[in-house]
Amino acid sequence: MSFFSEETETQVKAHTLWAEKYRPSSVDEYICDGHLKDILNDFIKRKDIPHLLFHGGAGTGKTTLAKILTKNIPSDVIYINASDTNGIEMVRTKIKGFAGSTGFQALKIVILDEADFFTTEAQAALRNLMETYSQSTRFILTCNYVEKIIMPLISRCQVFEIEPPTKKDVAVYVRNILDKESIKYELSDLKTVLDNFYPDIRKVINYLQ
């Protein structure tokens, strides 16, 4: 069972925004180095993950990575964007309620997107939940600024800095999108867009659309 509020699988397939329409849904589609892919595939093979913290620049694929894991690991999932709700009450009610409830799957996963927006109080409360419900619930945190995450949270997570793919890999990826959309383009124009917006892949795709 998924608690994602932003889209269903059918809606994604019909999405008109390229950044969502072509969001990778498997490890094979995700652009990253082989070592990270091996780790991700091991999580999926074991159908389990530790608490995770993905940090790095905007548009480099942190949220996509979290969604790939939850899509390929049987789990109940709740998605929370901390830039919308970042206070301690949300942790005590919504997150605690989900973690403490009876799930449809053996594993529950909480995706906390943009976790660097969480207040210090909310992060402290979250630390306790991560311990209390660790047997059945895992947390995936994403953030742009890891220095805004309190150390007790960082110490409870396996931390990955998400490096942007090479400009060449991004070029191949977006050219594939343009070809699928039957868009005519000049390589010089594509180079200009990449020079202006790389390494923010989301911005590259949005601008091209």
KACOR-V537626 format. One record per residue. N is the residue number from 1. RES is the residue in one letter. SS is DSSP state (H for helix, E for strand, - for the rest). BURIAL is b if it has 24 or more other C-alpha atoms within 12 Angstrom, else e. Layout:
BEGIN
N|RES|SS|BURIAL, N|RES|SS|BURIAL
END
This chain:
BEGIN
1|M|-|e, 2|S|E|b, 3|F|-|b, 4|F|-|e, 5|S|-|e, 6|E|-|e, 7|E|-|e, 8|T|-|e, 9|E|H|e, 10|T|H|e, 11|Q|H|e, 12|V|H|e, 13|K|H|e, 14|A|-|e, 15|H|-|e, 16|T|-|e, 17|L|-|e, 18|W|H|b, 19|A|H|b, 20|E|H|b, 21|K|H|b, 22|Y|-|b, 23|R|-|b, 24|P|-|b, 25|S|-|b, 26|S|-|b, 27|V|-|b, 28|D|-|e, 29|E|-|e, 30|Y|-|b, 31|I|-|b, 32|C|-|b, 33|D|-|e, 34|G|H|e, 35|H|H|e, 36|L|H|e, 37|K|H|e, 38|D|H|e, 39|I|H|e, 40|L|H|b, 41|N|H|b, 42|D|H|e, 43|F|H|b, 44|I|H|b, 45|K|H|e, 46|R|H|e, 47|K|-|e, 48|D|-|b, 49|I|-|b, 50|P|-|b, 51|H|-|b, 52|L|E|b, 53|L|E|b, 54|F|E|b, 55|H|E|b, 56|G|-|b, 57|G|-|b, 58|A|-|b, 59|G|-|b, 60|T|-|b, 61|G|-|b, 62|K|H|b, 63|T|H|b, 64|T|H|b, 65|L|H|b, 66|A|H|b, 67|K|H|b, 68|I|H|b, 69|L|H|b, 70|T|H|b, 71|K|H|b, 72|N|H|b, 73|I|-|b, 74|P|-|b, 75|S|-|b, 76|D|E|b, 77|V|E|b, 78|I|E|b, 79|Y|E|b, 80|I|E|b, 81|N|E|b, 82|A|-|b, 83|S|-|e, 84|D|-|e, 85|T|-|b, 86|N|-|b, 87|G|-|b, 88|I|H|b, 89|E|H|e, 90|M|H|b, 91|V|H|b, 92|R|H|e, 93|T|H|e, 94|K|H|b, 95|I|H|b, 96|K|H|b, 97|G|H|e, 98|F|H|b, 99|A|H|b, 100|G|-|e, 101|S|-|e, 102|T|-|e, 103|G|-|e, 104|F|-|e, 105|Q|-|e, 106|A|-|e, 107|L|-|b, 108|K|E|b, 109|I|E|b, 110|V|E|b, 111|I|E|b, 112|L|E|b, 113|D|E|b, 114|E|-|b, 115|A|H|b, 116|D|H|b, 117|F|H|b, 118|F|-|b, 119|T|-|b, 120|T|H|e, 121|E|H|e, 122|A|H|b, 123|Q|H|b, 124|A|H|e, 125|A|H|b, 126|L|H|b, 127|R|H|b, 128|N|H|e, 129|L|H|b, 130|M|H|b, 131|E|H|b, 132|T|H|e, 133|Y|-|b, 134|S|-|b, 135|Q|-|e, 136|S|-|b, 137|T|E|b, 138|R|E|b, 139|F|E|b, 140|I|E|b, 141|L|E|b, 142|T|E|b, 143|C|E|b, 144|N|-|b, 145|Y|-|e, 146|V|H|b, 147|E|H|e, 148|K|H|e, 149|I|-|b, 150|I|-|b, 151|M|H|e, 152|P|H|e, 153|L|H|b, 154|I|H|b, 155|S|H|e, 156|R|-|b, 157|C|-|b, 158|Q|E|e, 159|V|E|b, 160|F|E|b, 161|E|E|b, 162|I|-|b, 163|E|-|b, 164|P|-|b, 165|P|-|b, 166|T|-|e, 167|K|H|b, 168|K|H|e, 169|D|H|e, 170|V|H|b, 171|A|H|b, 172|V|H|e, 173|Y|H|b, 174|V|H|b, 175|R|H|b, 176|N|H|e, 177|I|H|b, 178|L|H|b, 179|D|H|e, 180|K|H|e, 181|E|-|e, 182|S|-|e, 183|I|-|e, 184|K|-|e, 185|Y|-|e, 186|E|-|e, 187|L|H|e, 188|S|H|e, 189|D|H|e, 190|L|H|b, 191|K|H|e, 192|T|H|e, 193|V|H|b, 194|L|H|b, 195|D|H|e, 196|N|H|e, 197|F|H|b, 198|Y|-|b, 199|P|-|b, 200|D|-|b, 201|I|H|b, 202|R|H|b, 203|K|H|b, 204|V|H|b, 205|I|H|b, 206|N|H|e, 207|Y|H|e, 208|L|H|b, 209|Q|-|b
END
